[in-house]
C-alpha cells in the first residue's frame, strides 16, 4: 500500500453520503462504514438503499466468520449505515460520493441539486470511470470542490482508487480525498481528468494487441491467453478477461476512449469485438464470448497449442552471453553445450543450423532476411524465465523444419512447454508489454500521472504482475523503443509511434525509475 502519510484525511466524525446503491455504491458504503464513518446511502429506487444495507451487514457477518473482522467491529460498522429517503437527508455530509449511471447530463443534474443541499465545504466526488470531471463540475457555483474518486470492482477487495482532478479542482480537496482513501485502507493515485484516466487508458493495449494477434491469426484465443498467463505472468489472458468484463462494456470503453482522443489510432476498436457485440456474444453473462460457459459460469476451452516432443540435436548447443533466458537454459540443459561471450548480432543460441534471438519487433522472416540467416527462430519475452512454464517461438518462413525442431527440443529439455506462433512481429508478450509501457509513458509525458502512480495503478487496479514502466526498465527502455519502432516500420501505422518520453530516456541512457 502507498505509505504516504494521511495528513488531510476526513475525520471519522464526518458523515459520508453515497448516492447509488448498486454494486459500486454498496461497496463504497461498506468500506467507508468499516473505516468508522457514519454513512448515509441514497437511491432513487424505493427500498434499494435499505436492501443494500442489509446485504452489507450480511457481508460484515461473513467477514467475522472468516476472521477478517471482529464481531464488535462488524456490529458497529453495520449500525453506522443509514438509508436516506430524499437528497435533503444528505445535508450534513462532509463527503458525497456518487455512483450512478455513466451519463454526463444525469451526473450534472445530480450535482446541481446537491450544491443547493450540502454545505459549501462539503466535497463532491464522482465514481465515474470515464466521464470528464471538468465537465461534471462546470455548471456548479463551486466547481473547485469536485473531484473524481474512482473505485474498482469489487470495491472492498480492490485496493486502487484513482483521485481525479479537473481543471477547477482544488489541490487541497484532491489531497483530502487521497488521504481519506488511504485511511480507508486503499492505495490511491492522482490522475488528471483525461479520457480513461490512468487504468482504462493504459490497459487498452492489453486487449488491443490480443485482438490484433487474433486478427493476424497468430494463434487461437486459448493459446494466446495461455501465453500471457504462463509466460507473461498476467492473472488472466486478454480474451478471458474481456469475456469476464463483458464485450458490450469493454467495446464501449474502447470506443469512448477512441472518440475522446479524436480517433487516435492507438485506441482503434476491433472489428472482431464489434462482431461479438453485434451477435450478442457478450462473454460470461451471455454464456458465450470468445469462450463458451455453462450455467455455473465454468469456461470451456481446449488445451493451448503445444509442440510435440522433439529429439535433441546431435552437435553441442551453443549459448551466448548472459541474457536471463540463457542463464535459465544453461542452468537446466543436461546435453552437450558450449558457452560463449555475447554475440555481436545479439544471437542467444545455436542449435544445429538454427540461430535464436529474442524478438525485437521484427518478424523472424524479416530478421532472417536482414542477417542472411534462413534458419532464424525468435523467442518471446517472459516476466521471469525461471518461473515461466511456457514459451513462444516463431520460425522464419525460410527456416527448415529440422532447425525449428532442434530449438524446440532444447527448450523442452529445459522444462518449457513450447508454443509455436505464426510469425507475427513482436510475438505476444513482448509487443503487449511494450505497448503497455508506451501508453503509460504517454500518460506520464502528458502530465496525467507520475511514473510511480502509473505503475501502482496498473498493479493495484488490474493486477498486472509488474508496473509497465518498471517492466520497461527491466527489459531496457532502449529495447522497448526498438521493438516499437520495428512494429511501426512493419505496419506503417501511427498506432506504434514511440512516446517522446521513451525517446528522451533512450537518448539520455536513463530509466523511468531513476
C-alpha positions in Angstrom: 0.0 0.0 0.0 1.1 3.5 -0.6 2.9 4.7 2.6 2.1 8.4 2.1 1.1 9.8 5.5 -2.6 10.7 5.6 -2.5 14.3 6.9 -5.6 15.8 5.3 -8.0 12.8 5.7 -11.6 13.4 6.8 -12.2 12.8 10.4 -14.3 9.7 11.1 -16.9 12.1 12.7 -17.6 13.4 9.2 -20.7 11.8 7.6 -20.1 10.3 4.2 -23.0 10.1 1.8 -23.1 7.6 -1.1 -25.6 8.1 -3.9 -26.4 4.9 -5.8 -26.8 1.5 -4.0 -25.7 -0.8 -6.8 -22.6 -2.9 -6.7 -20.2 0.1 -6.7 -22.2 2.3 -4.3 -22.8 -0.5 -1.9 -19.1 -1.4 -1.9 -18.1 2.2 -1.3 -20.6 2.4 1.6 -19.2 -0.8 3.1 -15.6 0.4 3.0 -16.5 3.9 4.5 -18.6 2.5 7.3 -15.9 -0.1 8.2 -13.4 2.8 8.4 -15.5 4.5 11.1 -17.7 7.0 9.2 -21.5 7.3 9.5 -22.7 6.5 6.0 -26.0 7.6 4.5 -26.9 5.7 1.4 -29.4 7.1 -1.1 -31.0 5.6 -4.2 -33.9 6.8 -6.3 -35.4 3.2 -6.4 -37.7 2.6 -3.5 -36.3 0.2 -0.9 -33.0 -0.2 -2.8 -30.8 1.6 -0.2 -32.4 -0.5 2.7 -31.8 -3.7 0.7 -28.1 -2.7 0.1 -27.6 -2.0 3.8 -28.9 -5.5 4.7 -26.5 -7.0 2.2 -23.6 -5.0 3.5 -24.4 -6.1 7.1 -24.5 -9.7 5.9 -21.1 -9.2 4.3 -19.7 -7.9 7.6 -21.0 -11.1 9.2 -19.2 -13.2 6.6 -16.0 -11.3 7.4 -16.4 -12.2 11.1 -16.7 -15.9 10.2 -13.6 -15.6 8.1 -11.8 -13.8 11.0 -11.3 -10.7 8.8 -13.3 -8.6 11.2 -14.3 -8.8 14.9 -17.9 -9.2 15.8 -17.8 -5.9 17.7 -16.4 -4.1 14.7 -18.9 -5.6 12.3 -21.8 -4.7 14.5 -20.6 -1.1 15.0 -20.0 -0.7 11.2 -23.4 -2.1 10.4 -25.0 0.4 12.8 -23.3 3.3 11.1 -25.2 2.6 7.9 -28.4 4.5 7.2 -30.8 4.9 4.3 -31.9 8.3 3.1 -35.4 8.9 1.7 -34.5 12.1 -0.1 -31.5 14.0 -1.2 -32.3 16.6 1.5 -31.3 13.9 4.1 -27.7 14.3 3.0 -27.5 17.9 4.2 -24.9 17.1 6.9 -22.5 15.2 4.7 -18.8 16.2 4.5 -18.2 14.0 1.5 -20.7 12.8 -1.1 -19.6 10.1 -3.5 -22.0 9.4 -6.4 -22.0 6.0 -8.1 -24.9 6.4 -10.5 -25.4 5.8 -14.2 -22.5 6.8 -16.5 -24.3 9.7 -18.2 -22.9 13.2 -18.1 -26.2 15.0 -18.1 -27.6 12.9 -15.2 -24.5 13.4 -13.1 -24.5 17.2 -13.8 -28.1 17.4 -12.7 -27.4 15.5 -9.5 -24.5 17.7 -8.6 -26.6 20.8 -9.3 -29.2 19.5 -6.8 -26.5 18.6 -4.3 -24.9 22.1 -4.3 -28.2 23.5 -3.1 -28.4 21.0 -0.2 -24.9 20.4 1.2 -22.7 22.9 2.9 -20.1 24.9 0.9 -17.2 22.9 2.4 -18.7 19.5 1.5 -16.6 17.6 -1.0 -18.4 16.3 -4.1 -16.8 13.2 -5.6 -17.8 11.1 -8.6 -17.0 7.4 -9.1 -17.1 7.9 -12.9 -14.7 5.6 -14.8 -14.7 7.6 -18.0 -16.5 11.0 -17.8 -14.7 14.3 -17.6 -14.5 15.7 -14.0 -14.1 19.1 -15.5 -17.4 18.7 -17.4 -19.3 17.3 -14.4 -18.2 20.3 -12.3 -18.5 23.0 -15.0 -22.0 24.3 -14.2 -21.5 24.5 -10.4 -21.1 27.6 -8.3 -18.2 26.0 -6.5 -16.5 23.6 -9.1 -13.3 23.5 -7.1 -14.8 21.1 -4.6 -15.5 18.4 -7.2 -13.1 15.5 -7.8 -13.1 12.0 -9.1 -12.9 9.2 -6.6 -12.8 6.2 -8.9 -13.0 2.8 -7.2 -12.6 -0.6 -8.8 -14.9 -3.5 -8.6 -15.3 -5.2 -6.2 -14.7 -2.2 -4.0 -14.0 -4.0 -0.7 -11.3 -6.1 -2.4 -9.7 -3.9 -4.9 -7.1 -1.5 -3.4 -6.8 1.1 -6.1 -8.6 4.5 -6.0 -8.0 7.0 -8.8 -8.3 10.5 -7.4 -9.0 12.6 -10.4 -8.7 16.4 -10.6 -10.4 18.5 -13.2 -9.4 22.0 -14.3 -11.2 23.6 -11.4 -10.5 21.1 -8.7 -8.8 22.5 -5.6 -5.5 20.7 -4.8 -6.4 20.6 -1.1 -9.7 18.9 -1.9 -7.9 16.3 -4.1 -5.4 15.8 -1.3 -8.1 15.3 1.3 -9.8 12.7 -0.9 -6.4 11.0 -1.5 -5.6 10.9 2.3 -9.1 9.7 3.1 -8.8 6.8 0.7 -5.5 6.0 2.5 -7.3 5.9 5.8 -9.9 3.6 4.3 -7.1 1.1 3.5 -6.9 1.9 -0.2 -3.9 2.6 -2.5 -4.8 6.0 -4.1 -3.1 7.6 -7.1 -3.5 11.0 -8.5 -4.7 11.4 -12.1 -5.6 14.3 -14.4 -9.1 14.4 -15.9 -8.3 13.0 -19.3 -10.1 10.2 -21.2 -9.7 6.9 -19.4 -7.8 8.5 -16.5 -4.9 6.0 -15.9 -6.2 2.4 -15.8 -8.8 2.5 -18.6 -6.4 4.3 -20.8 -3.1 2.4 -20.2 -4.9 -1.0 -20.2 -6.3 -0.6 -23.8 -3.2 -2.2 -25.4 -3.7 -5.4 -23.4 -6.9 -6.0 -25.2 -6.0 -4.4 -28.5 -2.8 -6.3 -29.0 -4.5 -9.6 -28.2 -7.2 -8.8 -30.7 -4.6 -7.8 -33.2 -2.8 -11.1 -32.8 -6.1 -13.0 -33.3 -6.9 -10.9 -36.3 -3.5 -11.8 -37.8 -4.0 -15.5 -37.0 -1.0 -15.7 -34.7 -2.8 -18.4 -32.7 -6.2 -19.2 -31.3 -7.6 -17.4 -28.3 -6.9 -20.1 -25.7 -3.3 -20.3 -26.8 -2.7 -16.5 -26.7 -4.4 -16.4 -23.2 -2.1 -19.2 -22.0 1.0 -17.4 -23.2 0.0 -14.2 -21.4 -0.6 -16.2 -18.2 2.1 -18.8 -18.3 4.8 -16.7 -19.9 3.8 -13.1 -19.2 2.7 -13.7 -15.7 -0.7 -12.0 -16.1 -3.6 -13.5 -14.0 -5.9 -13.7 -17.0 -5.3 -13.6 -20.7 -6.9 -10.8 -22.7 -9.7 -12.9 -24.2 -10.9 -14.5 -20.9 -10.6 -11.0 -19.3 -12.8 -9.4 -22.0 -15.3 -12.3 -21.6 -15.4 -11.5 -17.8 -15.8 -7.8 -18.2 -18.4 -8.2 -21.0 -17.8 -7.3 -24.6 -20.5 -4.7 -24.6 -18.8 -2.9 -21.7 -15.2 -3.4 -22.9 -16.1 -2.3 -26.5 -18.0 0.7 -25.3 -15.0 1.9 -23.2 -12.6 1.4 -26.2 -15.0 3.4 -28.4 -15.3 6.1 -25.8 -11.5 6.5 -25.4 -11.0 6.3 -29.2 -13.5 9.1 -29.8 -12.3 11.2 -26.8 -8.8 11.2 -28.2 -10.1 12.3 -31.6 -9.7 8.9 -33.2 -6.1 8.4 -32.3 -5.1 5.1 -34.0 -3.6 3.8 -30.7 -7.1 3.2 -29.5 -8.8 1.9 -32.6 -11.6 -0.5 -31.7 -11.5 -4.1 -33.1 -13.8 -5.4 -35.8 -13.7 -8.8 -34.1 -15.1 -7.4 -30.9 -17.7 -5.4 -32.7 -18.9 -8.6 -34.3 -19.2 -10.3 -30.9 -21.3 -7.4 -29.6 -23.4 -7.5 -32.8 -24.1 -11.2 -32.3 -24.9 -10.8 -28.6 -21.9 -12.9 -27.6 -21.1 -10.8 -24.6 -19.0 -13.2 -22.6 -19.8 -15.0 -19.3 -23.0 -13.1 -18.7 -24.5 -14.3 -22.0 -22.9 -17.8 -21.9 -20.8 -17.2 -24.9 -18.0 -14.8 -26.0 -14.6 -16.0 -27.1 -15.3 -19.0 -24.9 -18.5 -20.8 -24.1 -19.8 -21.1 -20.5 -22.2 -23.5 -18.8 -24.9 -22.4 -16.4 -22.5 -22.3 -13.5 -20.2 -20.0 -15.5 -17.5 -22.6 -16.0 -15.4 -21.9 -19.1 -15.0 -24.5 -21.8 -11.6 -24.2 -23.6 -9.3 -26.7 -25.4 -5.7 -27.0 -24.3 -3.3 -24.4 -25.7 -1.2 -25.4 -28.8 1.9 -27.2 -27.6 4.6 -28.7 -29.7 5.1 -32.4 -29.6 8.4 -33.7 -28.1 11.3 -33.2 -30.4 14.7 -35.0 -30.5 17.7 -33.1 -29.3 20.3 -32.0 -31.9 23.4 -34.1 -32.1 26.0 -31.2 -32.1 26.6 -29.3 -28.9 24.2 -26.5 -28.3 26.0 -23.1 -28.1 24.8 -20.5 -25.7 25.9 -16.8 -26.0 26.1 -14.1 -23.4 24.3 -13.7 -20.0 20.7 -12.9 -21.0 18.2 -14.0 -18.3 16.9 -16.6 -20.7 20.3 -18.0 -21.4 21.1 -18.2 -17.7 18.0 -20.4 -17.2 18.7 -22.6 -20.3 22.3 -23.3 -19.5 21.5 -24.0 -15.8 18.9 -26.6 -16.9 20.3 -28.1 -20.0 21.8 -31.5 -19.5 23.1 -32.2 -23.0 26.4 -31.1 -24.7 26.8 -27.4 -24.7 29.3 -24.7 -25.3 29.3 -21.3 -23.6 30.4 -18.1 -25.4 30.5 -14.4 -24.7 27.8 -12.1 -26.1 27.4 -12.2 -29.9 27.6 -9.0 -31.9 24.2 -9.8 -33.5 22.5 -10.4 -30.1 22.1 -14.1 -31.0 21.4 -16.1 -27.9 21.8 -19.7 -29.1 22.8 -22.0 -31.9 21.1 -25.4 -32.1 22.1 -27.3 -35.2 21.7 -24.8 -38.1 19.2 -22.7 -36.1 20.0 -19.2 -34.7 17.8 -18.0 -31.9 17.1 -14.4 -31.0 14.8 -12.6 -28.6 12.1 -10.8 -30.7 12.9 -7.2 -31.4 9.6 -6.3 -33.0 10.6 -7.6 -36.5 9.2 -10.9 -37.8 11.6 -13.8 -37.8 11.3 -13.8 -41.6 12.4 -10.2 -41.8 15.3 -10.8 -39.3 16.4 -13.9 -41.3 16.5 -11.7 -44.5 18.3 -8.8 -42.8 21.0 -11.2 -41.4 21.0 -13.6 -44.4 20.4 -16.4 -41.9 17.5 -18.6 -43.2 17.2 -20.8 -40.1 16.2 -18.0 -37.7 13.9 -18.6 -34.7 12.7 -15.8 -32.4 11.6 -16.3 -28.8 9.1 -14.2 -26.9 9.6 -12.2 -23.7 8.7 -13.7 -20.3 8.1 -12.0 -17.0 10.6 -14.4 -15.4 12.1 -17.2 -17.5 12.9 -19.0 -14.2 9.2 -19.1 -13.3 7.6 -19.4 -16.7 6.2 -22.7 -17.7 5.6 -21.9 -21.4 7.5 -20.0 -24.1 6.5 -18.9 -27.5 8.7 -19.5 -30.6 8.3 -18.4 -34.2 10.4 -19.7 -37.1 11.2 -17.6 -40.2 9.4 -18.7 -43.3 12.8 -19.7 -44.7 13.6 -21.8 -41.6 13.9 -25.6 -42.2 11.6 -27.8 -40.1 14.7 -29.6 -38.7 16.2 -26.4 -37.5 13.0 -25.3 -35.7 12.7 -28.8 -34.2 16.2 -28.5 -32.7 15.4 -25.3 -31.0 12.1 -26.6 -29.7 13.9 -29.7 -28.3 16.3 -27.5 -26.3 13.5 -25.6 -24.7 11.6 -28.8 -24.0 14.7 -30.3 -22.4 14.8 -27.3 -20.1 11.3 -27.8 -18.9 9.3 -25.4 -21.1 6.1 -26.2 -22.9 6.7 -24.7 -26.4 4.0 -22.9 -28.3 4.6 -22.2 -32.0 3.2 -18.8 -33.0 2.7 -17.6 -36.6 5.5 -15.3 -37.5 3.9 -12.0 -36.3 6.1 -9.1 -35.4 6.9 -8.8 -31.7 5.1 -12.1 -30.9 2.6 -12.0 -28.0 4.1 -10.9 -24.6 6.8 -8.6 -26.0 4.6 -6.5 -28.1 1.9 -6.3 -25.4 4.3 -5.2 -22.7 6.0 -2.7 -24.9 2.6 -1.2 -25.9 1.5 -1.0 -22.3 4.8 0.7 -21.4 4.4 3.1 -24.3 0.9 4.1 -23.2 1.9 4.6 -19.6 4.9 6.7 -20.8 2.5 8.9 -22.8 0.3 9.4 -19.7 3.3 10.5 -17.7 4.6 12.6 -20.5 1.3 14.4 -20.8 1.1 15.1 -17.0 -1.8 12.7 -16.4 0.1 10.9 -13.6 3.5 10.2 -12.2 5.7 7.2 -13.1 5.1 5.7 -9.6 1.3 6.2 -9.9 1.2 4.8 -13.4 2.8 1.6 -12.1 0.8 1.5 -8.9 -2.5 1.9 -10.9 -1.9 -1.0 -13.2 -0.7 -3.3 -10.4 -3.5 -2.4 -8.0 -6.3 -1.7 -10.4 -5.9 -4.6 -12.9 -3.5 -6.9 -11.1 -0.7 -6.7 -13.6 2.3 -8.7 -12.4 4.6 -5.7 -12.8 4.1 -2.0 -13.4 4.5 -1.3 -17.2 7.2 1.3 -16.6 9.1 -0.9 -14.1 8.8 -3.7 -16.7 10.3 -1.3 -19.3 13.2 -0.6 -17.0 13.8 -4.4 -16.6 13.9 -5.2 -20.2 15.6 -1.9 -21.1 14.0 1.3 -22.3 16.2 1.1 -25.4 14.7 -2.4 -26.2 11.2 -1.1 -25.8 11.8 1.8 -28.2 13.5 -0.6 -30.7 10.5 -3.0 -30.6 8.0 -0.2 -31.1 10.0 1.3 -34.0 10.2 -2.1 -35.7 6.5 -2.6 -35.2 5.8 0.8 -36.7 8.0 0.2 -39.7 6.4 -3.2 -40.3 2.8 -2.0 -40.1 3.3 1.6 -41.3 0.8 2.7 -38.6 0.9 5.6 -36.2 -0.5 3.2 -33.7 3.0 2.1 -32.8 4.7 5.5 -32.6 7.2 5.8 -29.8 6.4 8.0 -26.8 8.6 11.1 -26.7 9.4 10.3 -23.1 10.8 6.9 -24.1 12.8 8.6 -26.9 14.3 11.1 -24.4 15.2 8.3 -21.9 16.8 6.4 -24.7 18.9 9.4 -25.7 19.9 10.0 -22.1 20.5 6.4 -21.2 18.2 6.7 -18.2 15.4 4.6 -16.9 11.9 5.5 -15.7 12.6 4.9 -12.1 15.9 6.8 -11.8 
